[in-house]
Amino acid sequence: MSGRHTGRTNGGQRLSALPKTLKLIFKLAPRQLNDEIAFAKAELKRKGVQFGVAAAFLAVALIFVVFLVIGLIVAAIMGLATIMPAWLAALLVCAAFLVIALIVGLIGYGRLKKAMPLLPEETIRGLKHDLGIAKEGSSFDAAVLDPGSPQAKAAKAAKEEAAAKAKAEKAAKKAAEQPDLGPAPTEAELRRRLNQRREHLTGVRDDLGQELDVKTQAQALLAATGQRLAEGKEAADKKIAGFRSHSASAAGSADRSGTSTGAGAASAAAAELGKRWKPLTALAASAAAFVFLLRRLLKG
């Protein structure tokens, strides 16, 4: 009897532990995700520092390349100094550089002036005009579309004031709702917390796999069903034996009425056993199907 009670208790504990396990997973998963994001930010910050150091080395290399170009220019001047005075050679080289810079600069300025503005200002102004008419109708003042007009300056100032007020209200609301969590965790602390929670999640997932094991759950359900059936059968046997002993002691001459009473009691006990067997069998089948579907859903 003790072994049967133990099997039934273990099966009930496994079934009752499933909601707790799922609740624990749903509780740990968001924390793990938040720490993963914080760890990614810390890693990006560390890599940004490394990128800055590398950029500094590249800048130093670029400076030395500039020195190299200057050296080549000095070499060109000294080469020309062999056939003319040094000052005249340097002046000619500088004049050549000045002419090249002026020509390239003028060409670039002319092309940039032709390309300006880069945005389709007329199209944008027309769209703003259409939107203004759609919002305000004939009361819309087209002067607000001209940046230099007083109406545009007043509208811009009002818009900036409203944006600043909304930003201040949003910042105040966020500061009131956000709790003070203290200083931000370091990268080493985040790594330690992630590793600990990862190990915890691994153990919880393994326990969940065992709890969702169809074979284990079926065995637990069958054991519990068998235990209940055995208890019901034992109770029915006791009742049948009691009825038989009562009928045997009451009817000393073994008349027909006593025999019919014992048979009726036996048939009643058998009917009670049949009533217990059917719902227990249906319960075991439905529970096994539920566990199987739940396991397939989690694996998918």
N, C-alpha and C positions, 0 to 999 in steps of 0.2 A: 504493500500500500504506500509506503514512504517513497519508493522509487517512482510509482505512478504519479503521486502528487508532485514530486520534483520535476518530472517531465512536463506536466501541465503548467507548473509555475514558470519554467524556463521558456516555454512557448508563449505564455502570456507576456512575460517581460520583453521578449524579442519583438512582439507585435506592438507593445506599448512604447518601446524605445524608438520606433520609426519616426513619429512626429517630432520627438525631441531632437533626433539627429538632423532631420531636415531643417528645423528651426535654427539649430546651431550653425549649419552650413550657410543659411541665408543671413545669419548675423555676422559670420566671419568673412564672407565673400566681399561685401562693400568695404570693410576695413582693409582687407588685403588689396583691393583695387586702389583705394586712396593712398596707401603706402607705396604701391607700385608707381603711381603718378608722382608722388613726392620724391621717390628714389630716382625716377627719370629726370625730374627737374634738377636734382643735385648732380646727377651724372652729366647733364647738359651744361651745368654751370662749371663743373670741373673741366670738361672738354673745351668750354669757351675760354677758360684761363690758358689751357694748353695751346689753343689756336692763337690767342693773343701773343704768347711767347714766340710761337713760330712766326707770326706776322712781324714781330719786332726783329727777329733774325733776318727775315726777308727784306725788311726796310734797310737794315744795315748793309745788306748785300747790294741793294739798289743804290745806296749812297756811294759805295765803292765803284759801282758801274758809272755813276756820274763823274766821279774822280777820274775814271779811265777815259771818258769822253773829253774831259778837260785836258788830260795829258795828251791825247791825240791832237787836240786843238793847239796846244803849246808846241807839239812836235811840228805841226804844219807851219806855225809862225816861225819857228827856228829854221825850218827848211827854206822858207822864203827869205829869211834873214841872210842867207848865204849869197843872195844875188841883189839884195837891197838892204837899206837900214832896218834894224829890228823894229823900230817904232812904226815905220811905214808898213812893214809886213803885218804887224798886229792890227794896224788900222784898216788895212785891206780886208783881212779876215773878218773883223767885226762889221765892216760895211757889207760884206757879202751875207753874213748872218742876218743883218738888219733888213736887207732887201728881201731875203727869203721869207723872214717873219712877216714883213709888211704884205707881201703878195699873198701868202697863205691866209693871213688874218683877214684881209679885205675880201678874199673869195669866200671864206667861211662866214663872215659877217653878212655879206650880201645874200648868201643862200639862207642863212638863219632868218634874216629879215623877211624874205619872201615866204618862208614856211610859217612864220608867226601870224596869228596865234595857232597853237597846235590843236586847240579844241574848236569844233564848229560853233562859234559864238552866235551866229545868226540863227541857226537851228535851235540852239538851246534857249535863246531869247524868245523865239516864236513858241516853243513848247511852254515856257513859263507864262507867256502871255495867254495862251490858250487855257492853261490851268487856272490862271487868275480869273479869266472870264467865266470858266466853269464853276468856280467857287463863289465869286462875288457878283457876277453879272455886269451890268452897266456901271456899278459903283467901283469897279476895279480901276485903279490908277496905274497906267502904264509907265509912269515916271519912276516907279519903284524898281523897274528893271534896269535903269541907267545907274551905274555905280556912283557917279559923281553928283547925282541929284540929292537934294535934302530929304525927299521922301525915302529914297533908298537907304540913306544913312540912318534915318530914324527907324526904319523897319529892321535894319541890321542890328542896331543897338537894342531894340526891343527883343529881337530874337536871341541875341547873346545873353541878355538879362534873364530871359525865360529859361534858356539852356543852363545857365549858371545856377539858377534857383532850383531847377529840377535835379541837377547834379548834386547840389548840396543836400537836398532832401533825400536823394537816393543813398548818399554816403552816410547820412545820419541814421537812416533806417537800417542800413547794412551793419553799421557799428552797434546799433541797439540790439539787432537780432543775433549777431555773431558773438559767441562766447569767447572769453579770453582763454586761449589754449596754452598760454605761456610761450616760451621761446621755441622756435622751429627745431625739430630734431635734426641731428647731424646725419651725415651720410652713413657713418658707422652704426649709429643707432637704428636708422632705417633698415640697413642690411641685417642687423641682428633681429629686429622685429619681424622682418619678412621671412627669415629663415625659421624662426620659432613658429610663426603662424603657418608656414608651409608644412612643417612637420606635423603640426596639429591637424591641419586639413587632410594630410595624407592618412593619419590614423582614423579620422572621422570618416573619410571616404572608404577605407578598408572595412570599417564597422558597418557602414551603409551597404557595401557589397555583400557582406555576410547576412545582414538583415533582409536584403532583397533576393537572396539566393532562393530560387523556387524549390529546390530539393530540400533545403533546410526548413523552409517555411512549411512545405507540405508534410515533412516528417513531424514537425512540431504540431501542426493541425491534426494530423492523423493520430499522433500520440494523445493529444487532448481529447479527440473524439473517442478513441478507444478507451481512454480512462473513464469518460462519462458513460459510454456504453457498458463498460464493465460494472460501474457502480449501479447503473440502472438495472442490469441483469441480476446483480447480486441482491438488490432490493426486491426485484420481482421474485427471485427464488425464495427469499425469506418470507415474502407474503404468501407465496404458494405453499411453502412448507407450513406456515402458520395456519393457513386455511385447512390444509389436509389434517394436521394434528387436531385442530378444533373439531373438524367434522368426524374424525375417527373417535375422539373422546366423547363427543356428544351423542353419537349414534351407536350405542352398544350393540344393537341387533343388526346393524348395517342395512338399514332400510333404504328404499329408493330415494326418499327425499334428501337424506344426507349425501348420497352419491351425487345427486344433481346439484346440490349446493357447492360441493368441492369442485365439480367440473365448471360451474359458473365462476367460481373464484379464480380457477386456473385460466379460464378464458379471459377474464377481466385483466389479470396480470399480464397475459400475453398481448392483449390489446394496448395496455399502457406501455409495454416495451416497444411495440410497433410505432406508437405515437412519438416516443422519444427518438427512435432510430431515424425516421424520415427527416425531421428538421436538423438533426445533427449532421446527417449526410449532406444535405443541401448547404448547410453552413460551411462544411469543409470544402465542398466543390467551389462555392462562390469565393471563399477566402483565397484558395489556391489560384483561381482565375484572376482575382484582383492583384495579387502579388506578382503574377507573371506579367500582366499588362503594365504595372508600375515599373517593373524592371526593364521591360522593352522600351518604355517611354524615356527613362533616364539614360539608357544606353544610346538611344537615337538622338 
